[in-house]
Amino acid sequence: MDPYPHLAPTSLVKPEYRIGNRFTRWIGRNLLSILGWKTLGDPPDMPKVVIIAAPHTSNWDLIIALSAMLAYGMPIYFMMKKEAFFWPLGLLWKKMGGIPISRKSKNDVTGQMADRFAEEDTLWIAITPEGTRSSVPGYRKGYLRIAQAANVPVYLFGVDARHKIVIFDKVLETTGDIDADAEAHRAYVSAHYNGIKPRNG
């Protein structure tokens, strides 16, 4: 029985946002197939967005997310500490979408990312709201602070490990009350999705 009869198969990201080529999309589709996962729902239709990928309970989440990114041409970037960008690994991290973040900068992480959003025409930042694979009492609120400072929406990329489906879900409502929004987002994810290692969720 189809657990999501209302969702269509995922289509390519719109050309104006898309990255990669037919070969990289072929790699992504085959990786998803080998792993036994599929995707449903439509990717974001907006040039700038903070994407939360949840629940994050396993290292496999990253492999599945990268496969989906390749398969559909998603222009996803992620934050890493600046110290990790040493030669030659720094070239690899940047090629994969890594954005160096300085912890020593006078401009905090939120400010640095707001500046980056202002500089780019298209920018999709992916963040795991738990901040760790282990069980946590609540979501870290950095993703909401960045979205608020950059004036961009928050979009959910949900993981349903029970059915091995990743879902491009929807833009999540934000009210400006960061504590309440983080709790509402976590409650929604908990009610609809299951991590690869549920005990860590």
PyRosetta script that sets phi, psi and omega in degrees:
from pyrosetta import init, pose_from_sequence

init()
pose = pose_from_sequence("MDPYPHLAPTSLVKPEYRIGNRFTRWIGRNLLSILGWKTLGDPPDMPKVVIIAAPHTSNWDLIIALSAMLAYGMPIYFMMKKEAFFWPLGLLWKKMGGIPISRKSKNDVTGQMADRFAEEDTLWIAITPEGTRSSVPGYRKGYLRIAQAANVPVYLFGVDARHKIVIFDKVLETTGDIDADAEAHRAYVSAHYNGIKPRNG")
pose.set_psi(1, 133.6)
pose.set_omega(1, -179.2)
pose.set_phi(2, -72.8)
pose.set_psi(2, 117.3)
pose.set_omega(2, -178.4)
pose.set_phi(3, -74.6)
pose.set_psi(3, -13.9)
pose.set_omega(3, -178.0)
pose.set_phi(4, -134.2)
pose.set_psi(4, 66.4)
pose.set_omega(4, -176.2)
pose.set_phi(5, -65.6)
pose.set_psi(5, -18.2)
pose.set_omega(5, -177.3)
pose.set_phi(6, -85.9)
pose.set_psi(6, -7.0)
pose.set_omega(6, -176.2)
pose.set_phi(7, -104.1)
pose.set_psi(7, 135.9)
pose.set_omega(7, 178.0)
pose.set_phi(8, -88.4)
pose.set_psi(8, 159.6)
pose.set_omega(8, 173.7)
pose.set_phi(9, -57.5)
pose.set_psi(9, 149.3)
pose.set_omega(9, -176.7)
pose.set_phi(10, -68.9)
pose.set_psi(10, 138.2)
pose.set_omega(10, 176.7)
pose.set_phi(11, -104.5)
pose.set_psi(11, 169.9)
pose.set_omega(11, 177.9)
pose.set_phi(12, -64.0)
pose.set_psi(12, 150.4)
pose.set_omega(12, 171.5)
pose.set_phi(13, -62.1)
pose.set_psi(13, 146.5)
pose.set_omega(13, -179.4)
pose.set_phi(14, -56.0)
pose.set_psi(14, 144.8)
pose.set_omega(14, -174.8)
pose.set_phi(15, -53.1)
pose.set_psi(15, -35.7)
pose.set_omega(15, -176.9)
pose.set_phi(16, -69.1)
pose.set_psi(16, -15.9)
pose.set_omega(16, 178.4)
pose.set_phi(17, -110.6)
pose.set_psi(17, -17.8)
pose.set_omega(17, -167.7)
pose.set_phi(18, -67.5)
pose.set_psi(18, 144.8)
pose.set_omega(18, 172.1)
pose.set_phi(19, -121.3)
pose.set_psi(19, 168.9)
pose.set_omega(19, 177.9)
pose.set_phi(20, 83.0)
pose.set_psi(20, -166.4)
pose.set_omega(20, -177.1)
pose.set_phi(21, -150.1)
pose.set_psi(21, -173.4)
pose.set_omega(21, -177.4)
pose.set_phi(22, -60.1)
pose.set_psi(22, -37.7)
pose.set_omega(22, -178.2)
pose.set_phi(23, -66.5)
pose.set_psi(23, -46.1)
pose.set_omega(23, 180.0)
pose.set_phi(24, -65.8)
pose.set_psi(24, -34.3)
pose.set_omega(24, 177.9)
pose.set_phi(25, -68.8)
pose.set_psi(25, -35.9)
pose.set_omega(25, 175.6)
pose.set_phi(26, -62.4)
pose.set_psi(26, -42.7)
pose.set_omega(26, 177.7)
pose.set_phi(27, -60.5)
pose.set_psi(27, -47.8)
pose.set_omega(27, -179.0)
pose.set_phi(28, -60.8)
pose.set_psi(28, -46.0)
pose.set_omega(28, -179.8)
pose.set_phi(29, -62.3)
pose.set_psi(29, -40.9)
pose.set_omega(29, -179.5)
pose.set_phi(30, -70.2)
pose.set_psi(30, -35.9)
pose.set_omega(30, 175.7)
pose.set_phi(31, -62.5)
pose.set_psi(31, -45.5)
pose.set_omega(31, 177.9)
pose.set_phi(32, -60.1)
pose.set_psi(32, -42.5)
pose.set_omega(32, -179.3)
pose.set_phi(33, -64.3)
pose.set_psi(33, -44.1)
pose.set_omega(33, 179.4)
pose.set_phi(34, -62.1)
pose.set_psi(34, -39.9)
pose.set_omega(34, -179.6)
pose.set_phi(35, -76.3)
pose.set_psi(35, -13.5)
pose.set_omega(35, 178.6)
pose.set_phi(36, 83.2)
pose.set_psi(36, 20.3)
pose.set_omega(36, -178.9)
pose.set_phi(37, -108.1)
pose.set_psi(37, 156.9)
pose.set_omega(37, 171.9)
pose.set_phi(38, -138.4)
pose.set_psi(38, 170.9)
pose.set_omega(38, 179.6)
pose.set_phi(39, -123.3)
pose.set_psi(39, 154.8)
pose.set_omega(39, 175.6)
pose.set_phi(40, -139.4)
pose.set_psi(40, 158.2)
pose.set_omega(40, 177.1)
pose.set_phi(41, 89.9)
pose.set_psi(41, 167.9)
pose.set_omega(41, -176.0)
pose.set_phi(42, -97.1)
pose.set_psi(42, 135.9)
pose.set_omega(42, 175.0)
pose.set_phi(43, -61.7)
pose.set_psi(43, 164.6)
pose.set_omega(43, 178.1)
pose.set_phi(44, -57.1)
pose.set_psi(44, 146.0)
pose.set_omega(44, 176.9)
pose.set_phi(45, -116.5)
pose.set_psi(45, 65.8)
pose.set_omega(45, -177.3)
pose.set_phi(46, -159.9)
pose.set_psi(46, 149.3)
pose.set_omega(46, -175.8)
pose.set_phi(47, -75.7)
pose.set_psi(47, -28.3)
pose.set_omega(47, -176.4)
pose.set_phi(48, -133.6)
pose.set_psi(48, 132.0)
pose.set_omega(48, -176.3)
pose.set_phi(49, -163.8)
pose.set_psi(49, 148.1)
pose.set_omega(49, 167.7)
pose.set_phi(50, -97.1)
pose.set_psi(50, 120.2)
pose.set_omega(50, 179.5)
pose.set_phi(51, -102.4)
pose.set_psi(51, 125.4)
pose.set_omega(51, 172.4)
pose.set_phi(52, -101.7)
pose.set_psi(52, 131.1)
pose.set_omega(52, 178.5)
pose.set_phi(53, -105.8)
pose.set_psi(53, 116.3)
pose.set_omega(53, -172.6)
pose.set_phi(54, -153.0)
pose.set_psi(54, 154.4)
pose.set_omega(54, -6.6)
pose.set_phi(55, -76.2)
pose.set_psi(55, 147.1)
pose.set_omega(55, -179.9)
pose.set_phi(56, -103.4)
pose.set_psi(56, 104.6)
pose.set_omega(56, -174.7)
pose.set_phi(57, -129.5)
pose.set_psi(57, -1.3)
pose.set_omega(57, -174.2)
pose.set_phi(58, -154.5)
pose.set_psi(58, 155.9)
pose.set_omega(58, 174.1)
pose.set_phi(59, -65.1)
pose.set_psi(59, -22.5)
pose.set_omega(59, 179.2)
pose.set_phi(60, -64.4)
pose.set_psi(60, -24.3)
pose.set_omega(60, 178.4)
pose.set_phi(61, -53.8)
pose.set_psi(61, -42.6)
pose.set_omega(61, -177.1)
pose.set_phi(62, -65.2)
pose.set_psi(62, -43.4)
pose.set_omega(62, -179.0)
pose.set_phi(63, -63.8)
pose.set_psi(63, -42.8)
pose.set_omega(63, 179.6)
pose.set_phi(64, -65.8)
pose.set_psi(64, -42.7)
pose.set_omega(64, -179.9)
pose.set_phi(65, -64.8)
pose.set_psi(65, -41.9)
pose.set_omega(65, 178.3)
pose.set_phi(66, -65.2)
pose.set_psi(66, -37.2)
pose.set_omega(66, 177.5)
pose.set_phi(67, -62.8)
pose.set_psi(67, -44.0)
pose.set_omega(67, 178.2)
pose.set_phi(68, -65.5)
pose.set_psi(68, -38.4)
pose.set_omega(68, 178.6)
pose.set_phi(69, -59.0)
pose.set_psi(69, -46.7)
pose.set_omega(69, 179.1)
pose.set_phi(70, -66.1)
pose.set_psi(70, -43.5)
pose.set_omega(70, -174.1)
pose.set_phi(71, -60.8)
pose.set_psi(71, -33.6)
pose.set_omega(71, -173.3)
pose.set_phi(72, -117.5)
pose.set_psi(72, 6.4)
pose.set_omega(72, 176.7)
pose.set_phi(73, 71.7)
pose.set_psi(73, 36.0)
pose.set_omega(73, -177.5)
pose.set_phi(74, -77.0)
pose.set_psi(74, 126.4)
pose.set_omega(74, -179.3)
pose.set_phi(75, -83.1)
pose.set_psi(75, 60.8)
pose.set_omega(75, -172.3)
pose.set_phi(76, -89.6)
pose.set_psi(76, 137.8)
pose.set_omega(76, 175.5)
pose.set_phi(77, -124.4)
pose.set_psi(77, 160.7)
pose.set_omega(77, -179.9)
pose.set_phi(78, -144.9)
pose.set_psi(78, 155.7)
pose.set_omega(78, -177.1)
pose.set_phi(79, -89.9)
pose.set_psi(79, 140.9)
pose.set_omega(79, 174.2)
pose.set_phi(80, -140.3)
pose.set_psi(80, 152.5)
pose.set_omega(80, 178.1)
pose.set_phi(81, -66.2)
pose.set_psi(81, 143.0)
pose.set_omega(81, -173.3)
pose.set_phi(82, -58.3)
pose.set_psi(82, -31.8)
pose.set_omega(82, -176.5)
pose.set_phi(83, -63.9)
pose.set_psi(83, -20.3)
pose.set_omega(83, -179.3)
pose.set_phi(84, -77.6)
pose.set_psi(84, -10.3)
pose.set_omega(84, -174.7)
pose.set_phi(85, -93.6)
pose.set_psi(85, 49.4)
pose.set_omega(85, 176.0)
pose.set_phi(86, -89.7)
pose.set_psi(86, 155.0)
pose.set_omega(86, -177.7)
pose.set_phi(87, -72.9)
pose.set_psi(87, 138.7)
pose.set_omega(87, 1.2)
pose.set_phi(88, -94.2)
pose.set_psi(88, -2.6)
pose.set_omega(88, -175.7)
pose.set_phi(89, -63.3)
pose.set_psi(89, -28.8)
pose.set_omega(89, -179.9)
pose.set_phi(90, -57.9)
pose.set_psi(90, -37.1)
pose.set_omega(90, 178.4)
pose.set_phi(91, -64.1)
pose.set_psi(91, -40.3)
pose.set_omega(91, 179.4)
pose.set_phi(92, -66.1)
pose.set_psi(92, -46.1)
pose.set_omega(92, -178.9)
pose.set_phi(93, -59.8)
pose.set_psi(93, -42.9)
pose.set_omega(93, -180.0)
pose.set_phi(94, -66.4)
pose.set_psi(94, -38.5)
pose.set_omega(94, 178.7)
pose.set_phi(95, -63.3)
pose.set_psi(95, -33.7)
pose.set_omega(95, -179.1)
pose.set_phi(96, -83.4)
pose.set_psi(96, -6.3)
pose.set_omega(96, 178.1)
pose.set_phi(97, 109.3)
pose.set_psi(97, 11.2)
pose.set_omega(97, -179.7)
pose.set_phi(98, -72.5)
pose.set_psi(98, 138.0)
pose.set_omega(98, 176.4)
pose.set_phi(99, -115.8)
pose.set_psi(99, 117.6)
pose.set_omega(99, -178.9)
pose.set_phi(100, -70.2)
pose.set_psi(100, 131.5)
pose.set_omega(100, 179.2)
pose.set_phi(101, -118.7)
pose.set_psi(101, 127.9)
pose.set_omega(101, 179.3)
pose.set_phi(102, -92.9)
pose.set_psi(102, 121.4)
pose.set_omega(102, 176.0)
pose.set_phi(103, -78.3)
pose.set_psi(103, -14.3)
pose.set_omega(103, -177.2)
pose.set_phi(104, -94.9)
pose.set_psi(104, -7.1)
pose.set_omega(104, -176.9)
pose.set_phi(105, -67.0)
pose.set_psi(105, 147.2)
pose.set_omega(105, 174.7)
pose.set_phi(106, -65.4)
pose.set_psi(106, -26.6)
pose.set_omega(106, 177.4)
pose.set_phi(107, -87.8)
pose.set_psi(107, 117.7)
pose.set_omega(107, -175.9)
pose.set_phi(108, -67.6)
pose.set_psi(108, 176.5)
pose.set_omega(108, -176.4)
pose.set_phi(109, -58.1)
pose.set_psi(109, -43.1)
pose.set_omega(109, 179.0)
pose.set_phi(110, -59.5)
pose.set_psi(110, -46.3)
pose.set_omega(110, -180.0)
pose.set_phi(111, -64.3)
pose.set_psi(111, -41.0)
pose.set_omega(111, 178.9)
pose.set_phi(112, -62.4)
pose.set_psi(112, -41.1)
pose.set_omega(112, -179.1)
pose.set_phi(113, -74.2)
pose.set_psi(113, -34.5)
pose.set_omega(113, 176.0)
pose.set_phi(114, -63.1)
pose.set_psi(114, -40.0)
pose.set_omega(114, 176.8)
pose.set_phi(115, -63.3)
pose.set_psi(115, -41.6)
pose.set_omega(115, -179.6)
pose.set_phi(116, -64.1)
pose.set_psi(116, -42.0)
pose.set_omega(116, 176.3)
pose.set_phi(117, -59.8)
pose.set_psi(117, -40.1)
pose.set_omega(117, -178.6)
pose.set_phi(118, -67.2)
pose.set_psi(118, -28.7)
pose.set_omega(118, -177.1)
pose.set_phi(119, -80.4)
pose.set_psi(119, -25.6)
pose.set_omega(119, -171.3)
pose.set_phi(120, -101.2)
pose.set_psi(120, 148.9)
pose.set_omega(120, 173.5)
pose.set_phi(121, -81.1)
pose.set_psi(121, -34.9)
pose.set_omega(121, 178.5)
pose.set_phi(122, -133.9)
pose.set_psi(122, 128.1)
pose.set_omega(122, 179.0)
pose.set_phi(123, -155.4)
pose.set_psi(123, 117.9)
pose.set_omega(123, 174.7)
pose.set_phi(124, -113.8)
pose.set_psi(124, 112.6)
pose.set_omega(124, 179.7)
pose.set_phi(125, -101.6)
pose.set_psi(125, 126.2)
pose.set_omega(125, 178.0)
pose.set_phi(126, -100.6)
pose.set_psi(126, 132.7)
pose.set_omega(126, -178.0)
pose.set_phi(127, -137.4)
pose.set_psi(127, 138.7)
pose.set_omega(127, 170.8)
pose.set_phi(128, -92.6)
pose.set_psi(128, 115.4)
pose.set_omega(128, -171.3)
pose.set_phi(129, -67.5)
pose.set_psi(129, -20.4)
pose.set_omega(129, 176.9)
pose.set_phi(130, -74.0)
pose.set_psi(130, -29.6)
pose.set_omega(130, -179.8)
pose.set_phi(131, 78.0)
pose.set_psi(131, -0.8)
pose.set_omega(131, -177.8)
pose.set_phi(132, -163.3)
pose.set_psi(132, 161.3)
pose.set_omega(132, 177.1)
pose.set_phi(133, -82.2)
pose.set_psi(133, -13.2)
pose.set_omega(133, -177.1)
pose.set_phi(134, -82.7)
pose.set_psi(134, 163.7)
pose.set_omega(134, 178.0)
pose.set_phi(135, -66.0)
pose.set_psi(135, 135.3)
pose.set_omega(135, 180.0)
pose.set_phi(136, -131.3)
pose.set_psi(136, 152.8)
pose.set_omega(136, -177.8)
pose.set_phi(137, -72.2)
pose.set_psi(137, -19.4)
pose.set_omega(137, -179.0)
pose.set_phi(138, -167.1)
pose.set_psi(138, 165.8)
pose.set_omega(138, 178.3)
pose.set_phi(139, -72.1)
pose.set_psi(139, 142.6)
pose.set_omega(139, 168.8)
pose.set_phi(140, -71.4)
pose.set_psi(140, 146.9)
pose.set_omega(140, -167.9)
pose.set_phi(141, -100.6)
pose.set_psi(141, 7.0)
pose.set_omega(141, -178.6)
pose.set_phi(142, -58.6)
pose.set_psi(142, -36.4)
pose.set_omega(142, -178.4)
pose.set_phi(143, -64.4)
pose.set_psi(143, -34.6)
pose.set_omega(143, 178.7)
pose.set_phi(144, -74.4)
pose.set_psi(144, -36.6)
pose.set_omega(144, 178.6)
pose.set_phi(145, -65.2)
pose.set_psi(145, -41.3)
pose.set_omega(145, 178.6)
pose.set_phi(146, -64.3)
pose.set_psi(146, -47.8)
pose.set_omega(146, -179.6)
pose.set_phi(147, -59.9)
pose.set_psi(147, -40.6)
pose.set_omega(147, -179.4)
pose.set_phi(148, -67.7)
pose.set_psi(148, -44.4)
pose.set_omega(148, -178.3)
pose.set_phi(149, -67.3)
pose.set_psi(149, -34.9)
pose.set_omega(149, -178.4)
pose.set_phi(150, -89.9)
pose.set_psi(150, -7.4)
pose.set_omega(150, -178.3)
pose.set_phi(151, 57.4)
pose.set_psi(151, 50.4)
pose.set_omega(151, 177.7)
pose.set_phi(152, -126.1)
pose.set_psi(152, 156.9)
pose.set_omega(152, -179.6)
pose.set_phi(153, -76.8)
pose.set_psi(153, 166.1)
pose.set_omega(153, 175.0)
pose.set_phi(154, -110.4)
pose.set_psi(154, 128.5)
pose.set_omega(154, -176.2)
pose.set_phi(155, -120.9)
pose.set_psi(155, 141.5)
pose.set_omega(155, -176.7)
pose.set_phi(156, -101.5)
pose.set_psi(156, 128.0)
pose.set_omega(156, 171.8)
pose.set_phi(157, -110.9)
pose.set_psi(157, 100.7)
pose.set_omega(157, -170.6)
pose.set_phi(158, -94.0)
pose.set_psi(158, 145.2)
pose.set_omega(158, 179.8)
pose.set_phi(159, -110.1)
pose.set_psi(159, 120.0)
pose.set_omega(159, 175.5)
pose.set_phi(160, -115.2)
pose.set_psi(160, 88.7)
pose.set_omega(160, -175.8)
pose.set_phi(161, -69.9)
pose.set_psi(161, -24.4)
pose.set_omega(161, -179.9)
pose.set_phi(162, -61.2)
pose.set_psi(162, -37.4)
pose.set_omega(162, -179.7)
pose.set_phi(163, -108.5)
pose.set_psi(163, 2.4)
pose.set_omega(163, -179.7)
pose.set_phi(164, 55.4)
pose.set_psi(164, 51.7)
pose.set_omega(164, 179.2)
pose.set_phi(165, -129.2)
pose.set_psi(165, 135.1)
pose.set_omega(165, 169.0)
pose.set_phi(166, -107.4)
pose.set_psi(166, 137.0)
pose.set_omega(166, -169.8)
pose.set_phi(167, -122.2)
pose.set_psi(167, 125.9)
pose.set_omega(167, 168.3)
pose.set_phi(168, -78.1)
pose.set_psi(168, 102.5)
pose.set_omega(168, -167.7)
pose.set_phi(169, -87.4)
pose.set_psi(169, -81.8)
pose.set_omega(169, -173.1)
pose.set_phi(170, -169.4)
pose.set_psi(170, 167.9)
pose.set_omega(170, 169.4)
pose.set_phi(171, -73.4)
pose.set_psi(171, 127.0)
pose.set_omega(171, -179.7)
pose.set_phi(172, -85.1)
pose.set_psi(172, 141.4)
pose.set_omega(172, 179.6)
pose.set_phi(173, -68.6)
pose.set_psi(173, 138.0)
pose.set_omega(173, 173.0)
pose.set_phi(174, -128.1)
pose.set_psi(174, 141.3)
pose.set_omega(174, -175.2)
pose.set_phi(175, -112.1)
pose.set_psi(175, -11.2)
pose.set_omega(175, -173.3)
pose.set_phi(176, 98.6)
pose.set_psi(176, -17.0)
pose.set_omega(176, 174.7)
pose.set_phi(177, -89.8)
pose.set_psi(177, 96.5)
pose.set_omega(177, -171.2)
pose.set_phi(178, -61.3)
pose.set_psi(178, -42.3)
pose.set_omega(178, -179.6)
pose.set_phi(179, -62.8)
pose.set_psi(179, -46.4)
pose.set_omega(179, -178.8)
pose.set_phi(180, -67.3)
pose.set_psi(180, -39.4)
pose.set_omega(180, -179.3)
pose.set_phi(181, -65.7)
pose.set_psi(181, -43.1)
pose.set_omega(181, 179.7)
pose.set_phi(182, -61.2)
pose.set_psi(182, -41.4)
pose.set_omega(182, 179.6)
pose.set_phi(183, -68.3)
pose.set_psi(183, -39.6)
pose.set_omega(183, 178.7)
pose.set_phi(184, -65.6)
pose.set_psi(184, -40.2)
pose.set_omega(184, 179.1)
pose.set_phi(185, -66.3)
pose.set_psi(185, -41.3)
pose.set_omega(185, 178.8)
pose.set_phi(186, -65.4)
pose.set_psi(186, -40.7)
pose.set_omega(186, 179.6)
pose.set_phi(187, -62.6)
pose.set_psi(187, -39.6)
pose.set_omega(187, 179.5)
pose.set_phi(188, -65.1)
pose.set_psi(188, -45.9)
pose.set_omega(188, 179.6)
pose.set_phi(189, -62.4)
pose.set_psi(189, -44.3)
pose.set_omega(189, -179.5)
pose.set_phi(190, -61.5)
pose.set_psi(190, -34.2)
pose.set_omega(190, -177.9)
pose.set_phi(191, -77.9)
pose.set_psi(191, -22.5)
pose.set_omega(191, -171.6)
pose.set_phi(192, -116.2)
pose.set_psi(192, -19.3)
pose.set_omega(192, -170.7)
pose.set_phi(193, -130.7)
pose.set_psi(193, 160.4)
pose.set_omega(193, -178.6)
pose.set_phi(194, -134.0)
pose.set_psi(194, 127.8)
pose.set_omega(194, 179.5)
pose.set_phi(195, -75.5)
pose.set_psi(195, 165.4)
pose.set_omega(195, 179.2)
pose.set_phi(196, -62.8)
pose.set_psi(196, -37.9)
pose.set_omega(196, 175.9)
pose.set_phi(197, -119.2)
pose.set_psi(197, 86.4)
pose.set_omega(197, -172.8)
pose.set_phi(198, -54.7)
pose.set_psi(198, -29.9)
pose.set_omega(198, -178.3)
pose.set_phi(199, -63.9)
pose.set_psi(199, -18.7)
pose.set_omega(199, 179.0)
pose.set_phi(200, -91.6)
pose.set_psi(200, -5.1)
pose.set_omega(200, -176.0)
pose.set_phi(201, -82.6)
pose.dump_pdb("model.pdb")
